[in-house]
Every structure is written in structure tokens, then in C-alpha cells.
């Protein structure tokens, strides 16, 4: 480390220390061969960021009773993720740069508990208070009234991927709240590569704002994550990956305008998602409907408030306040329930309906019930369902939904060449169904207005146990908090 520090001054002299334009962080751009403006022959920005994400969501399930279709609480989902992202931006010309970022997931863990959010006020169906209990009035969930347990999507004694010697026998207690724990994942998903163009620059023409336009590609570079419950004899590598097997191509823009101690800014983006070559977003034919992952568009707005600044030394302290919104639309996803559904005997199915001998989900479930400590034993539940059965990978068609967020942060310009910013993002998602596959396409055979059961009309990825109205899963009460820390050196 000491040897490296010795070379930093020399490195700075060779490249020319960069004096970044006095703009909001969102409109920062590396600018090379621009000596007349910033005394800098070559501009390079290097940064490292750390992010901690915590997400909590209520997993709801449709429940049809008494001629009504209601959404009932079932599970609570929690996710914890740590990510380190090195970034590099290189100036190519005046206010023109290329950049690359490589998010590295250090740890990603998830678990599911029965929804018992009311704590001491919970009323359970198997132990109701004798003075006020009516049938169907339970306010909390346990093994007795969980629809995921009822339909065999989760085994009655749950699943714990962190206990590979006995994953099916960890939650035998009738009073347990934890019911499913996913494996620890880490690694790479995508590499982000982009181009920034500074259309306007306030430091060049003081009456104009700073305006950037960017092109960005996010490319899958790792194998996609998968999930298998068969971990007793082997630990599948797909259980520990974080890749999603998807590319994203998009455009973004950002504007800011400094006025005394206030620097308001605005930005917007759009990204189209596409399946990668190595992906779990399989295409089983024209009756499937959605194939590609969901795309995204969004915008943010806010301001940097600058209570103190020393321009001569390049030092500044600012407070960042920001709001954001995004729309996720048209596609499938690794949703909050994907690991619950992946490799579940309740979702075994035929990926070529109407063209084969069929598949019996009942036989697969019966085999799983007869082998509660390892459904993959004795030939496995997939084979028990029939020769045309296949296991489910958990990826589902997801309804369009919105995300709304707030950000508060602090920016420290410690010199002309180093800056530190940290803060907290908080966001929530609108309620949306996460198992919403269509029935199929009736025009393939017979009546074009009717999807014939067990025919080529049927959507091959549809599973009635979770896609039928009255059985669908939904996500609500989403709370996502992201703490971040960024350190940037500008050469």
C-alpha cells in the first residue's frame, strides 16, 4: 500500500489532476484534452461504492370463499444484500466520456416467515380466543391456515437451504414463524458500460444548465441463478449464483443548474430488457405470451443544498434530497416468490401441452408426500409425475408495477480530486400480482375464443395452482432501504 501511495503523485502529474466542473453529482462528466477550460490533458475518474439493501414485503395469496375473492396474508419476505461496485470513467474529449461499472454481490440472503406481524394481538385458527373468535377470523398465519402449505408449494415442515444434511426437518415446531430459508448467494450478474455526452455545461456558459445524455448497456456476464431443493447429496452451484441471464439496453439524461447555494437536478431513464444467451427466461412457443424480462422506465428530481464551500481549495459540503419513481412493465421476473415456487412438486408441469402424453401434478405431489424428507429420492417427484413432466424454475409473469422512492444524502468534496458521498434510499412498490401467466392462445386449435385444456392452446409455463384467479400470489407493503457509500478520485 505504501508503494502504491508513492506513485499516486507521479500518476497525477502524468495524467493531469482533474478539476471537475462545479455541478451536481448527477451531471459529473470526465472531460479530456480540455486544457483551456480545466488545465487538464486527460481526465479519469475512479470510484468504489458499497451498498447494503434490505427489503421486506408481504406475500399475499388470493383466497376464494363465500362467492368472494379476497387477498389474504400468507408470508413475510426479507432480503439482505451487500454489494461492492468499482467504477471507472475515462474522458475521451470535451465533456465526452465512457464508463464501466462492475457490481459484485458479496452476500445475498433471503427468508420467509409466516405473517404474524400483529405480534401479541395475533389470533390463530388452531388456538382462537374463546370469547371473540369466529370461523375465518384469524388475523395471523401459521401452518394451519397458510395457503402455501395447503397447496403443497412449501412442505409442511418448511425448507432450510442452510441445513443441507436435513433441509426438510428444521421447522417441525407447530409454533414456528420461519418456514423457508434460501441459500446464500454471491458473485456477478452484469457489467454496466456506457457513454456520457455533455450537451450543455454551466461552467462554460453560465446562463445555461448542465445537461448530460447517456447511452448504457448492462450485459449479463455470469451464469443465471437457479434453485434446487435437492441439496442433501450435492450443493448445486446454481443455488449460489446471482446472475439473472438478462441484458438491458437503454438511454438516460440528467440536468442540473447551480444557483448560489442551491443546485436542483432532474433525471430520467429507460431500459429495455432482453434475454441473454444463457438464461432461465425460456421460450416455449407462441402460446406462452411474455418471454423477456420486465423493462423499466423512470425519473428522479431533487436538489443539492450547499451550506458551505471553499472554491479555491475545491472543498464543498452539500445535502442531497431527492424523490424518484419507476415503472416496471411487460415481462417476467425473478420475483419475491421465485425460490418458493422453484423446484416445488406442486408446480411440476408439461412444457409441451397437447403434444405429449401429459403430466400428473397429483402423482408428483403424492410422491413428495410419501418422501417428506427428500422428494428427489426414489426416482424423484418429477419422474413420478410422468415422462413429460418438468420441474418449475420459479420465473413468473409479473404484472406492471410502480416504485416510489426518497433519498437523503451528504456529499463531501474533500479536495479538487477526491469526494465522498453517502446516504439512504427508501422505496416502496405498488401492490401487484407476481403469478399472472395467461391461459394461452385459443387460435391454435378449435374455438379461437377458448383455450382448450390439455391442448396446444395452453400456455406451457402456466400453473393453475398459482396462476388461476383465486390462487395467485401478490406482493404488497414493500419496504426497501438502501444504505450507500461512494468514494471517488478524479485524476
C-alpha positions in Angstrom: 0.0 0.0 0.0 2.8 2.4 0.9 4.5 1.7 -2.5 1.2 2.5 -4.3 0.8 5.7 -2.4 4.3 6.8 -3.5 3.3 6.5 -7.1 0.0 8.4 -6.9 1.6 11.9 -7.1 3.6 10.9 -10.2 0.5 9.3 -11.7 -1.4 12.6 -11.2 1.3 14.6 -12.8 1.4 12.3 -15.9 -2.4 12.4 -16.3 -3.1 15.9 -15.1 -5.2 16.3 -12.0 -8.8 16.8 -13.0 -10.8 19.8 -11.8 -14.3 18.6 -12.1 -16.9 21.2 -13.2 -18.8 22.7 -10.3 -22.0 20.7 -11.0 -24.3 18.3 -9.1 -23.0 14.8 -8.9 -25.7 13.6 -11.3 -24.1 15.7 -14.1 -20.5 14.9 -13.4 -18.6 14.0 -16.6 -14.9 13.4 -17.3 -13.5 15.8 -19.9 -10.2 15.3 -21.6 -7.9 17.4 -23.9 -9.6 20.4 -22.4 -6.6 22.4 -21.1 -8.1 25.7 -22.0 -11.1 25.0 -19.7 -9.7 22.9 -16.8 -5.9 22.7 -17.3 -6.4 19.0 -17.8 -4.9 16.9 -20.6 -6.5 13.6 -19.6 -9.4 13.0 -17.3 -10.1 9.8 -15.4 -12.5 9.2 -12.5 -12.2 6.1 -10.4 -14.6 5.1 -7.6 -15.7 2.4 -5.3 -19.2 2.1 -3.8 -20.7 -0.1 -1.1 -24.4 -0.7 -0.9 -26.5 -2.5 1.7 -30.0 -3.4 0.7 -32.8 -4.6 3.0 -36.1 -5.5 1.5 -39.3 -6.6 3.3 -42.6 -7.4 1.6 -45.9 -9.0 2.5 -46.6 -12.1 0.3 -50.4 -12.2 -0.2 -52.5 -15.0 -1.8 -55.9 -14.9 -3.3 -58.4 -16.8 -1.4 -61.9 -17.5 -2.7 -64.6 -18.0 -0.1 -68.3 -17.3 0.1 -68.5 -16.2 -3.5 -65.8 -13.6 -2.9 -62.2 -13.5 -4.0 -60.1 -11.8 -1.3 -56.4 -11.3 -0.8 -55.2 -13.0 2.4 -51.9 -12.5 4.1 -49.6 -15.5 3.9 -45.9 -14.9 4.3 -43.4 -12.1 5.0 -40.3 -11.9 2.7 -37.0 -10.5 3.8 -33.8 -10.0 1.8 -30.4 -8.8 2.8 -27.8 -7.9 0.1 -24.3 -6.4 0.3 -22.7 -5.1 -3.0 -19.3 -3.6 -3.8 -19.1 -1.8 -7.1 -15.8 -0.4 -8.6 -16.4 2.1 -11.4 -14.1 3.7 -14.0 -14.8 6.7 -16.2 -12.4 7.9 -18.9 -12.7 11.2 -20.7 -12.5 10.9 -24.5 -12.9 14.6 -25.4 -14.6 17.8 -24.2 -17.5 16.7 -21.9 -17.4 13.2 -23.6 -16.6 10.1 -21.6 -17.1 6.3 -21.4 -17.6 4.5 -18.2 -17.8 0.9 -16.8 -19.1 -0.5 -13.5 -18.9 -4.0 -12.1 -21.3 -4.7 -9.3 -20.1 -7.6 -7.1 -22.6 -9.1 -4.8 -20.7 -10.1 -1.6 -23.7 -11.7 0.1 -27.4 -12.1 -0.7 -29.7 -13.9 1.7 -33.5 -14.3 1.9 -36.0 -15.9 4.1 -39.8 -16.3 4.5 -41.8 -16.3 7.7 -45.5 -16.8 8.4 -47.2 -13.4 8.6 -47.5 -12.8 12.3 -47.0 -9.0 12.1 -49.7 -8.3 14.8 -47.5 -9.9 17.4 -49.3 -10.3 20.8 -52.6 -9.5 19.1 -52.4 -12.4 16.7 -55.4 -14.7 16.5 -54.7 -18.2 15.0 -57.2 -20.6 13.6 -55.9 -23.6 15.8 -55.9 -21.7 19.1 -58.6 -19.0 19.0 -59.7 -16.9 21.9 -62.9 -18.4 23.0 -64.6 -15.1 23.7 -64.3 -13.4 20.3 -63.2 -15.9 17.7 -65.4 -16.6 14.7 -64.6 -19.1 12.0 -62.4 -17.5 9.3 -61.5 -14.5 11.6 -57.8 -15.5 12.2 -55.5 -12.4 12.0 -52.2 -14.2 11.7 -50.8 -17.2 9.8 -49.3 -20.5 10.8 -49.1 -23.9 9.3 -52.9 -24.4 9.8 -54.1 -21.6 7.5 -51.1 -20.9 5.2 -52.3 -21.3 1.6 -48.7 -22.1 0.6 -48.7 -25.1 3.0 -52.3 -26.0 2.0 -51.3 -26.3 -1.7 -48.0 -28.2 -1.1 -46.0 -25.3 -2.5 -44.0 -25.3 0.7 -43.6 -28.6 2.6 -45.4 -28.6 5.9 -42.1 -28.6 7.9 -40.6 -26.0 5.6 -37.2 -25.9 3.9 -33.9 -24.6 5.1 -31.2 -24.4 2.4 -28.5 -23.6 5.1 -29.0 -27.1 6.6 -28.1 -29.3 3.7 -28.0 -32.5 5.8 -31.7 -32.2 6.7 -33.3 -29.2 5.0 -36.8 -30.6 5.3 -36.7 -31.2 9.0 -35.8 -27.8 10.5 -39.3 -26.3 11.1 -41.2 -29.1 12.8 -42.5 -26.9 15.7 -46.2 -26.0 15.2 -45.4 -22.6 16.7 -42.6 -21.8 14.2 -42.6 -18.5 12.4 -39.7 -19.2 10.0 -40.8 -21.6 7.3 -38.4 -21.2 4.3 -34.8 -20.1 4.1 -33.0 -19.6 0.8 -29.3 -20.3 0.2 -26.6 -17.6 0.4 -25.8 -16.2 -3.0 -22.8 -14.2 -4.2 -21.0 -13.3 -7.4 -21.6 -11.3 -10.6 -24.7 -10.6 -12.6 -24.0 -7.8 -15.1 -21.3 -5.4 -16.3 -22.5 -1.9 -17.0 -20.9 0.0 -19.9 -22.0 3.5 -21.0 -21.2 6.7 -22.9 -21.8 10.2 -21.5 -22.2 13.3 -23.6 -22.3 16.7 -22.1 -24.7 18.7 -24.3 -24.6 21.8 -22.1 -22.2 23.0 -19.4 -22.9 25.8 -16.9 -19.2 26.4 -16.3 -18.7 27.1 -20.0 -21.8 29.3 -20.4 -23.1 30.5 -17.1 -26.6 31.2 -18.3 -27.2 27.5 -19.4 -27.7 24.4 -17.2 -25.6 21.3 -17.1 -27.1 18.6 -19.4 -25.9 15.1 -19.9 -27.2 12.4 -22.3 -26.1 8.8 -21.8 -26.3 5.5 -23.5 -25.9 2.4 -21.4 -25.8 -1.3 -21.8 -26.0 -3.8 -18.9 -24.7 -7.1 -20.1 -25.1 -10.5 -18.4 -21.6 -11.9 -17.8 -22.4 -14.8 -15.4 -24.4 -17.9 -15.5 -28.0 -17.5 -14.3 -29.1 -18.3 -10.8 -31.3 -21.4 -10.3 -32.8 -23.1 -7.3 -32.9 -26.8 -6.5 -34.2 -28.3 -3.2 -32.1 -31.5 -3.8 -29.1 -30.5 -1.7 -28.7 -33.4 0.6 -26.0 -35.2 -1.6 -24.8 -32.3 -3.6 -24.8 -28.5 -3.4 -25.8 -27.2 -6.8 -23.7 -24.2 -8.0 -26.9 -22.5 -9.4 -28.1 -22.2 -5.8 -25.4 -19.7 -5.1 -25.3 -17.5 -8.2 -26.9 -14.1 -8.5 -27.0 -13.8 -12.3 -30.4 -13.2 -13.9 -29.5 -14.1 -17.5 -30.7 -10.8 -19.0 -29.3 -7.8 -20.9 -30.6 -4.3 -20.6 -30.1 -1.6 -23.2 -31.1 2.0 -22.5 -30.7 5.7 -22.6 -30.7 8.3 -19.8 -30.4 12.0 -19.3 -29.6 14.3 -16.3 -29.8 18.1 -15.9 -28.7 20.4 -13.1 -28.5 24.2 -12.6 -26.5 25.8 -9.8 -27.9 28.9 -8.3 -25.9 30.3 -5.3 -26.3 27.6 -2.6 -28.9 25.5 -4.4 -28.3 23.0 -7.2 -31.6 21.5 -8.3 -31.4 18.5 -10.7 -33.6 16.1 -12.7 -33.0 12.8 -14.5 -34.8 10.2 -16.4 -34.0 6.7 -17.9 -35.4 3.9 -20.0 -34.0 0.4 -20.2 -35.3 -2.4 -22.5 -34.6 -5.9 -21.1 -33.7 -8.8 -23.3 -32.9 -12.5 -22.7 -29.3 -13.4 -22.7 -27.9 -16.4 -24.5 -27.6 -18.4 -21.2 -30.8 -17.7 -19.4 -33.7 -19.2 -17.4 -36.1 -17.0 -19.3 -37.1 -19.9 -21.6 -39.2 -19.5 -24.7 -41.6 -22.5 -25.1 -43.5 -21.2 -28.1 -46.1 -18.6 -29.2 -48.8 -19.5 -26.7 -46.5 -18.6 -23.8 -47.1 -14.8 -24.1 -44.4 -12.9 -22.1 -40.9 -14.3 -22.6 -38.4 -11.4 -21.9 -37.7 -9.9 -18.5 -39.6 -6.8 -17.5 -38.3 -3.5 -18.8 -38.1 -0.2 -16.8 -38.5 3.5 -17.2 -38.3 6.1 -14.5 -37.4 9.6 -13.4 -35.9 11.4 -10.3 -35.8 15.0 -9.2 -34.2 16.8 -6.3 -31.6 19.3 -5.2 -28.1 19.6 -3.6 -28.1 22.2 -0.9 -24.6 23.7 -0.4 -24.3 25.3 3.1 -20.5 25.6 2.9 -18.0 25.8 0.1 -14.4 26.8 -0.5 -14.0 27.2 -4.3 -10.2 28.0 -4.2 -9.5 24.7 -2.4 -12.2 22.7 -4.2 -13.9 21.8 -1.0 -17.6 21.6 -0.5 -20.3 20.1 1.7 -23.8 19.6 0.4 -27.0 17.9 1.5 -28.9 15.9 -1.1 -32.7 15.4 -1.1 -34.3 13.5 -3.9 -37.5 11.8 -5.0 -37.8 9.1 -7.6 -40.3 7.0 -9.5 -40.1 4.0 -11.8 -42.4 1.8 -13.9 -41.6 -1.9 -14.4 -43.6 -3.3 -17.3 -44.2 -6.1 -19.9 -42.4 -9.2 -18.8 -41.4 -11.9 -16.4 -39.1 -11.7 -13.4 -37.3 -13.4 -10.6 -40.0 -12.1 -8.2 -40.1 -12.2 -4.4 -41.6 -15.7 -4.6 -39.5 -17.3 -7.2 -37.5 -19.5 -4.8 -40.7 -20.7 -3.1 -42.0 -21.9 -6.5 -38.8 -23.2 -8.0 -38.5 -27.0 -7.8 -41.8 -27.3 -5.9 -43.6 -30.5 -6.6 -46.9 -28.6 -6.6 -45.7 -26.8 -9.8 -44.5 -29.7 -11.8 -45.8 -29.5 -15.4 -45.7 -30.3 -19.1 -43.8 -27.7 -21.2 -45.4 -29.2 -24.4 -49.1 -29.3 -23.6 -51.2 -31.2 -26.3 -48.1 -32.6 -28.0 -47.3 -35.4 -25.5 -48.7 -37.9 -23.0 -49.2 -35.3 -20.2 -48.0 -34.9 -16.7 -49.8 -35.6 -13.4 -49.1 -33.0 -10.8 -51.2 -35.1 -8.4 -48.8 -38.0 -8.8 -45.8 -35.7 -8.2 -47.4 -34.3 -5.0 -48.2 -37.8 -3.8 -44.6 -38.9 -4.3 -43.4 -35.8 -2.4 -45.8 -36.5 0.5 -44.6 -40.1 0.6 -40.9 -38.9 0.8 -41.2 -35.8 3.1 -37.5 -35.6 3.9 -36.3 -35.8 0.3 -38.8 -35.6 -2.6 -35.9 -36.2 -5.0 -35.3 -39.7 -3.6 -36.7 -43.0 -5.0 -36.7 -41.7 -8.6 -37.8 -38.2 -7.7 -41.2 -36.4 -7.9 -40.6 -35.3 -11.5 -40.4 -38.8 -12.8 -43.3 -39.9 -10.6 -45.5 -37.3 -12.4 -44.9 -38.9 -15.8 -42.3 -38.9 -18.6 -43.4 -35.5 -19.9 -43.1 -33.7 -16.6 -40.6 -31.0 -15.9 -39.7 -29.1 -12.7 -40.6 -25.4 -12.4 -37.8 -22.8 -12.4 -39.7 -20.2 -10.4 -39.7 -17.3 -13.0 -43.2 -15.9 -13.5 -45.1 -13.4 -15.4 -45.4 -10.3 -13.2 -48.0 -7.5 -13.5 -46.8 -4.0 -14.2 -46.0 -2.1 -11.1 -44.5 1.2 -9.9 -41.7 2.1 -7.5 -41.6 5.3 -5.5 -38.6 6.4 -3.5 -37.0 9.1 -1.4 -33.3 9.8 -0.9 -31.3 11.8 1.7 -27.5 12.0 1.5 -24.4 14.0 2.2 -21.7 14.9 -0.3 -18.2 15.9 0.8 -15.7 17.3 -1.8 -12.6 16.8 0.3 -10.4 18.5 -2.4 -10.4 19.1 -6.1 -9.6 15.5 -6.6 -11.5 13.4 -4.0 -15.1 13.2 -3.0 -17.2 11.1 -0.6 -20.9 10.7 -0.6 -23.2 8.6 1.5 -26.8 8.4 2.3 -30.0 6.3 2.4 -32.6 5.4 -0.2 -36.1 4.3 0.8 -38.6 3.0 -1.6 -41.8 1.0 -1.9 -43.6 -0.8 -4.7 -47.3 -0.7 -5.6 -49.3 -3.9 -4.9 -49.0 -6.2 -7.9 -49.6 -9.9 -8.8 -46.4 -11.9 -9.3 -48.0 -15.0 -10.7 -50.0 -13.8 -13.7 -49.4 -16.1 -16.7 -52.1 -16.1 -19.3 -54.2 -19.1 -20.2 -52.7 -19.3 -23.7 -53.9 -18.8 -27.3 -57.2 -20.3 -28.4 -56.4 -19.8 -32.1 -54.1 -22.8 -32.2 -56.9 -25.3 -32.3 -60.7 -25.5 -32.1 -62.6 -22.4 -31.0 -60.3 -19.3 -31.3 -62.1 -17.7 -28.3 -61.5 -20.7 -26.0 -58.3 -22.2 -24.7 -58.9 -25.9 -24.7 -57.5 -27.7 -21.7 -54.6 -30.2 -22.3 -54.2 -28.8 -25.9 -51.6 -26.9 -27.8 -53.7 -23.8 -26.9 -52.3 -23.9 -23.3 -49.6 -21.6 -22.1 -46.7 -24.0 -21.3 -45.5 -22.0 -18.3 -48.9 -21.5 -16.7 -49.6 -23.4 -13.5 -53.2 -23.3 -12.4 -52.2 -23.7 -8.7 -50.7 -20.2 -8.7 -52.0 -18.6 -11.9 -55.7 -19.2 -11.6 -57.8 -16.3 -10.3 -58.3 -17.2 -6.7 -54.9 -18.8 -6.3 -52.5 -16.0 -7.5 -49.7 -14.6 -5.4 -49.3 -10.8 -4.9 -46.8 -8.6 -3.2 -47.7 -5.6 -1.0 -46.4 -3.4 1.8 -42.9 -3.4 0.2 -40.2 -1.6 2.2 -36.8 -1.3 0.7 -34.0 0.6 2.3 -30.6 1.1 0.7 -27.6 2.5 2.6 -24.7 3.5 0.3 -21.2 4.9 0.5 -19.3 6.1 -2.6 -15.7 7.3 -2.8 -14.4 8.9 -6.0 -10.9 10.1 -7.0 -10.6 12.2 -10.1 -7.3 12.2 -11.9 
